Amino acid sequence: MSRTVVITGGTGGLGKALVHRLVSQDYRLAVTYLLPDEATAFEEEFEVDEDRLLLTRVDATNAEAVASLFKDVSERWGEIHGLLSLVGGWAGGRDVEETDDVRLERMLDLNLRSAFYSVRTALPYLREAGWGRIILVGSRGAVDYPTSQAAFNISKAGVVALGKSVANELEGTGVTANVLMPSVIDTPATRSSLPYADYLSWPTPDEIAAVAEFLLGDESGVMNGALVPVYGQA
């Protein structure tokens, strides 16, 4: 059976690594982006096919836009079986007393509200299908609380609470929710921002995508409400 999966923020490093793994399998993928440059780069890397791989501009911090996305995907392909909420961002360099409202709201929007709106919208579709997988992206910072990134830590702690809460609500439904917990992901942008770090210990997007691929499958059905550390060798 072909399964339909929505990947919000799927044009980043992790999203593209996951699409590479899934596009040749029996999945239909609806991938969202926000910036035009992201769409251009994605289309240069993948053959967008309206029957198997759909690329759509969606602001995941807007509840109405997210609702419209799921409605369109359902009308196009029928049942929806999975959500990977990959929209997010990082902001550091500020302790709590130095964190202004703009920075706080930006982290809450990108990391928590985007996930909440996507999960809230996806739930009726997954319940109707009678089988589903929700995968959120938390952070090691949500449980270790490193200094100088309080707004980020708070927003990702909210994602963890969201994943745990919805997992409890989904008991016995055939739908599960789990949270990937990365630390530093080895991407060109991360290397550029941390030029003196030991990047050899960082997990790659493809290594994390392999874990996400497993969580999407039937074999992960025994996992619900799990926080899955993908820290690499650090």
C-alpha positions as CSV (number, residue, x, y, z in Angstrom):
1,M,0.0,0.0,0.0
2,S,1.3,3.4,-0.9
3,R,1.5,5.7,2.1
4,T,1.2,9.5,2.0
5,V,3.6,11.5,4.2
6,V,3.7,15.3,4.8
7,I,7.1,16.7,5.5
8,T,7.0,20.3,6.6
9,G,10.3,22.2,6.2
10,G,11.5,19.3,4.0
11,T,13.9,21.4,1.8
12,G,16.6,21.6,4.5
13,G,19.5,19.2,4.9
14,L,17.6,16.7,7.0
15,G,14.5,16.9,4.8
16,K,16.4,16.3,1.6
17,A,18.3,13.4,3.1
18,L,15.0,11.9,4.1
19,V,13.4,12.5,0.6
20,H,16.4,10.7,-1.0
21,R,15.6,7.7,1.2
22,L,11.9,7.7,0.6
23,V,11.3,8.9,-2.9
24,S,12.1,5.5,-4.6
25,Q,9.9,3.6,-2.1
26,D,6.2,3.2,-1.9
27,Y,5.5,6.7,-0.5
28,R,3.8,9.8,-1.8
29,L,5.6,12.8,-0.3
30,A,4.2,16.3,0.2
31,V,7.1,18.6,1.0
32,T,6.8,22.2,2.1
33,Y,9.2,25.1,1.8
34,L,9.1,28.8,2.6
35,L,11.8,30.7,0.7
36,P,12.0,30.6,-3.1
37,D,15.7,29.7,-3.1
38,E,14.8,26.6,-1.1
39,A,12.4,25.4,-3.8
40,T,14.9,26.1,-6.5
41,A,17.6,24.0,-4.9
42,F,15.1,21.2,-4.1
43,E,13.9,21.1,-7.7
44,E,17.5,20.9,-9.0
45,E,18.1,17.9,-6.8
46,F,14.8,16.0,-7.3
47,E,12.3,15.4,-10.1
48,V,9.1,16.9,-8.7
49,D,6.3,14.6,-9.7
50,E,2.7,15.5,-8.9
51,D,1.8,11.8,-8.6
52,R,4.6,11.0,-6.1
53,L,6.5,14.1,-4.9
54,L,4.8,17.4,-4.4
55,L,6.5,20.7,-3.4
56,T,4.3,23.4,-1.9
57,R,5.0,26.8,-0.3
58,V,3.6,26.9,3.2
59,D,4.2,29.1,6.2
60,A,4.0,26.4,8.9
61,T,3.7,29.1,11.6
62,N,0.3,30.0,10.1
63,A,-2.5,27.7,11.3
64,E,-4.7,28.4,8.3
65,A,-1.9,27.7,5.8
66,V,-1.2,24.3,7.5
67,A,-4.9,23.4,7.4
68,S,-5.1,24.2,3.7
69,L,-2.0,22.1,3.0
70,F,-3.5,19.0,4.6
71,K,-6.8,19.5,2.9
72,D,-5.1,19.8,-0.5
73,V,-3.0,16.7,0.1
74,S,-6.0,14.7,1.2
75,E,-8.1,15.8,-1.8
76,R,-5.2,14.9,-4.1
77,W,-4.1,11.6,-2.7
78,G,-6.7,10.4,-0.2
79,E,-5.6,9.1,3.2
80,I,-2.6,10.7,5.0
81,H,-0.4,8.4,7.0
82,G,2.5,10.4,8.3
83,L,3.8,13.8,9.5
84,L,7.4,14.8,9.8
85,S,7.6,18.3,11.3
86,L,11.0,19.6,10.4
87,V,10.5,23.3,10.4
88,G,12.7,25.0,13.0
89,G,15.6,27.3,13.7
90,W,18.3,28.1,16.2
91,A,19.2,31.4,18.0
92,G,21.9,31.6,20.6
93,G,24.2,34.0,22.3
94,R,21.8,35.3,24.8
95,D,21.2,34.4,28.5
96,V,17.7,34.7,29.8
97,E,18.1,38.3,31.1
98,E,19.4,39.3,27.6
99,T,16.7,37.6,25.6
100,D,14.3,40.1,24.0
101,D,10.7,39.4,23.0
102,V,11.5,39.3,19.3
103,R,14.0,36.4,19.8
104,L,11.7,34.5,22.1
105,E,8.7,34.8,19.8
106,R,10.8,33.8,16.8
107,M,11.9,30.6,18.5
108,L,8.4,29.8,19.7
109,D,7.1,30.4,16.2
110,L,9.6,28.4,14.3
111,N,10.1,25.5,16.7
112,L,6.9,25.1,18.7
113,R,4.0,26.7,17.0
114,S,4.9,25.2,13.6
115,A,5.0,21.7,15.2
116,F,1.8,22.3,17.2
117,Y,-0.2,23.5,14.2
118,S,1.1,20.6,12.0
119,V,0.3,18.0,14.6
120,R,-3.1,19.4,15.5
121,T,-4.1,19.5,11.8
122,A,-2.7,16.0,11.0
123,L,-4.4,14.1,13.8
124,P,-7.9,13.8,12.3
125,Y,-6.4,12.5,9.0
126,L,-4.2,10.0,10.7
127,R,-6.9,8.8,13.0
128,E,-9.2,8.4,10.0
129,A,-6.6,6.3,8.2
130,G,-6.3,4.1,11.3
131,W,-2.5,4.0,11.0
132,G,0.0,6.8,11.2
133,R,3.4,8.1,12.3
134,I,4.1,11.5,13.7
135,I,7.8,12.5,14.0
136,L,8.8,15.7,15.6
137,V,12.3,17.2,16.0
138,G,13.3,18.3,19.5
139,S,16.8,18.9,20.6
140,R,19.4,17.8,23.1
141,G,19.1,21.4,24.4
142,A,15.5,20.6,25.5
143,V,16.9,18.2,28.2
144,D,20.4,19.4,28.8
145,Y,19.7,23.2,28.8
146,P,23.0,24.7,27.6
147,T,23.6,28.3,28.5
148,S,23.2,31.2,26.1
149,Q,20.3,29.7,24.1
150,A,17.4,29.9,26.6
151,A,14.7,30.8,24.0
152,F,15.7,27.8,21.8
153,N,15.8,25.5,24.8
154,I,12.4,26.5,25.9
155,S,10.8,26.2,22.4
156,K,12.3,22.7,21.9
157,A,11.2,21.6,25.4
158,G,7.7,22.5,24.3
159,V,8.1,20.2,21.3
160,V,9.1,17.4,23.6
161,A,6.0,18.1,25.8
162,L,3.9,18.1,22.6
163,G,5.2,14.8,21.4
164,K,4.7,13.2,24.8
165,S,1.2,14.6,25.2
166,V,0.0,13.5,21.8
167,A,1.6,10.1,22.2
168,N,-0.5,9.6,25.3
169,E,-3.6,10.7,23.5
170,L,-3.0,8.3,20.7
171,E,-2.7,5.1,22.8
172,G,-4.5,2.2,21.0
173,T,-5.3,4.1,17.8
174,G,-2.6,2.7,15.5
175,V,-1.0,6.1,15.3
176,T,2.3,6.9,17.2
177,A,4.3,10.0,18.0
178,N,8.0,10.1,18.6
179,V,10.6,12.9,18.9
180,L,14.0,12.9,17.3
181,M,16.6,14.6,19.6
182,P,19.6,15.9,17.6
183,S,22.4,18.0,19.0
184,V,24.7,19.4,16.3
185,I,24.0,18.2,12.7
186,D,26.9,18.1,10.3
187,T,25.9,20.5,7.6
188,P,27.9,23.1,5.6
189,A,26.1,25.9,7.5
190,T,26.9,24.4,10.9
191,R,30.6,23.9,10.0
192,S,30.7,27.5,8.8
193,S,29.2,28.8,12.0
194,L,31.4,26.7,14.2
195,P,34.7,26.6,12.3
196,Y,36.9,25.3,15.2
197,A,34.6,22.5,16.3
198,D,35.3,18.8,16.0
199,Y,32.8,18.0,13.3
200,L,33.9,14.4,12.9
201,S,31.8,13.5,15.9
202,W,28.6,15.1,14.5
203,P,25.9,13.0,12.9
204,T,25.1,13.7,9.3
205,P,21.7,14.5,7.9
206,D,21.6,11.0,6.2
207,E,22.4,9.2,9.5
208,I,19.5,11.0,11.2
209,A,17.2,10.4,8.2
210,A,17.9,6.7,8.6
211,V,16.4,6.8,12.1
212,A,13.4,8.9,10.8
213,E,12.9,6.3,8.1
214,F,12.7,3.6,10.7
215,L,10.3,5.6,12.8
216,L,8.0,5.9,9.7
217,G,7.8,2.2,9.2
218,D,5.7,-0.7,10.6
219,E,8.5,-1.9,12.8
220,S,8.5,1.2,14.9
221,G,4.9,0.5,16.1
222,V,6.2,-0.5,19.5
223,M,7.6,3.0,20.0
224,N,5.3,5.7,21.1
225,G,6.3,8.8,23.1
226,A,10.0,8.0,22.7
227,L,12.7,10.7,22.8
228,V,15.3,9.3,20.4
229,P,18.8,10.7,20.9
230,V,20.7,11.2,17.6
231,Y,23.8,12.9,19.1
232,G,26.5,11.2,17.1
233,Q,29.7,10.3,19.0
234,A,30.0,13.5,21.0
